[in-house]
Amino acid sequence: MSILRTAAIVLAIAGCADAPKPREPIPCGNETCGPDQLCAVITAGQVCDGGGFTTLRQYCMDRPTTCGDTISCDCVGGCALATGESRPCLQAEDRGVSCGCF
């Protein structure tokens, strides 16, 4: 086998090993989030909602394009309640975001 052919095979195999795995759908409350969505969980706070730390809403939100490959609260910003009111992002991970207040 020629050196060029061997090099081509090695590069092809290496390229396959680095290919990203497709994202699986994930459950989020009563919904199932697709590969390009985040599961948003909004919790109530003592001060802003006058109650305990209970879940107010869970829903799938589109992954912000401004985040690129790395999800953070800086690019997510917050989560929306069904009323249109929003809560700030407290924690963001690859497939989910937690929002709420204290």
C-alpha positions, 0 to 999 in steps of 0.5 A: 500500500502506498504511503499516500493511500495509508495517510488518506485512510488514517485521516478518514478514520480520525475524522470519523472519531471526532464527529459530534454525536447527535443530541437526543430529545430530552424530557422537560415537564410535559414536553420533549425538547428537540436537539436544538432546544434547552429545558427551561425550569422556572422556580418561585422565590420567597421575595418575588413570588411570596412562596416556597421554591416550587416549580412555576413552569417547565418548557422547551426554549430554542437554544439562543444562537448568540450562545454558540457551542457554550451555554451560559446565563450571559447569552440565555438571559432569562426565562419567560412565564406564561404571563409574559413576565420573565425571571433571570437565569440562575444556572445554564448547562448544555441542555438546560437552564434554571431561572428564578428569583429569591 
